[in-house]
Amino acid sequence: MCVINKSVIFLFFMFVFLTPPAISGDEIWTEKKLGKLILKADRAALQKRWHRAIKYGDKILDGAEALNQHSDARYINLLKNVNKYYDKAGRLRDIPSRIKNGYILSNRYLGPSHATSITSRNLYYKLLIANKNYSEAIPLINENTSILTSSREDRFRKLHYLEQLVHLYGLTRKYEKEEKTLLSLIDLNKKLFGKSDEGHTNAILMLAENYCRQQKMAEFAELISQNNLKYYCKYYVK
């Protein structure tokens, strides 16, 4: 009975650790070969040799896909790392589909609050902004906001995200949503820094312009009066 148990254990470890080789193109891939490449890429990244890290990283992804690991947690983390190498090299636009795939896979399999998902989402956001795809970038900021806690540190993060949303809603001419976000921004900024803060004043001025654009003249006049502002509504139509 003891001999049988040892055999079962031996076979189990053989199955787990000795992944059969896979062929991709002219290359034969094994876990050992993949592991060596991962170490080389990590070393190159530590030395900030991004061109070399990218060269190893691209091969790593080929190997992981050949070994049928293209949706597990390790592959998603490897994909995130390689995408970061491209970002450090200023080459995000070279791999748009891979950046988007990293975001989709991490959200689907790891959840939006996982560290890998946050990094992948921020890389995708950065790509969208670089390509001026502002409407597509808005949901990513909302995702970042949705995973925040009530801690003081996260309240500062939320302030930053609200500022980003205000600019994106302005760029996409979604003025009603910009107004709502500005009101939240003003309220949070006041709680964190007080009314004398420059950020508070700037947000008030942006809200005045927003009311002006929407022709909400009653709200505009009240805001100007309450804050003693000298602001002329250049969008006002009688």
Residue pairs with C-beta under 8 A, 6 or more apart in sequence:
17 31
19 30
19 31
19 67
21 28
21 29
21 30
22 28
22 29
22 30
22 66
22 67
22 68
23 29
23 66
24 62
24 63
24 65
24 66
25 62
27 62
27 63
27 66
29 62
29 63
29 66
29 67
31 67
33 63
34 60
34 63
34 64
34 67
37 56
37 59
37 60
37 63
38 60
38 78
40 56
41 53
41 56
41 57
41 60
41 81
41 82
41 85
44 50
44 52
44 53
44 56
45 53
45 81
45 84
45 85
45 88
48 88
50 85
50 88
50 89
51 89
53 85
53 88
54 82
54 85
54 86
54 89
54 91
57 78
57 81
57 82
57 85
58 82
60 78
60 82
61 75
61 78
61 79
61 82
64 70
64 74
64 75
64 78
65 75
69 75
71 105
71 109
72 109
73 109
73 110
73 116
76 102
76 105
76 106
76 109
76 110
76 116
76 120
77 116
79 98
79 101
79 102
79 105
79 120
80 102
80 106
80 116
80 119
80 120
80 123
82 98
83 92
83 95
83 98
83 99
83 102
83 120
83 123
84 119
84 123
86 92
86 94
86 95
86 99
87 123
87 126
92 99
92 123
92 126
92 127
92 130
93 127
93 130
93 131
96 127
96 131
99 120
99 123
99 124
99 127
100 124
100 127
102 120
102 123
102 124
103 117
103 120
103 121
103 123
103 124
103 140
105 120
106 114
106 116
106 117
106 120
106 121
107 117
107 120
107 121
107 143
110 116
110 117
111 117
112 118
112 121
112 143
112 146
112 147
113 147
118 144
118 147
121 140
121 143
121 144
122 140
122 144
124 140
125 137
125 140
125 141
128 134
128 136
128 137
128 140
129 137
134 168
134 171
134 172
135 172
137 168
138 165
138 168
138 169
138 172
141 161
141 164
141 165
141 168
142 165
144 157
144 161
145 158
145 161
145 162
145 165
148 154
148 155
148 157
148 158
155 188
155 191
155 192
156 192
158 188
159 185
159 188
159 189
159 192
162 181
162 184
162 185
162 188
163 185
165 177
165 181
166 178
166 181
166 182
166 185
166 203
166 206
169 175
169 177
169 178
169 181
170 178
170 206
175 210
175 213
175 214
176 214
178 210
179 207
179 210
179 211
179 214
182 203
182 206
182 207
182 210
183 207
185 203
186 200
186 203
186 204
186 207
189 197
189 199
189 200
189 203
190 197
190 200
193 199
193 200
194 200
204 223
204 227
204 229
205 229
205 231
207 223
208 220
208 223
208 224
208 229
208 231
208 233
209 231
211 217
211 219
211 220
211 223
211 233
212 220
212 233
212 234
212 235
212 236
213 235
215 235
215 236
215 237
217 233
217 236
220 233
223 229
224 231
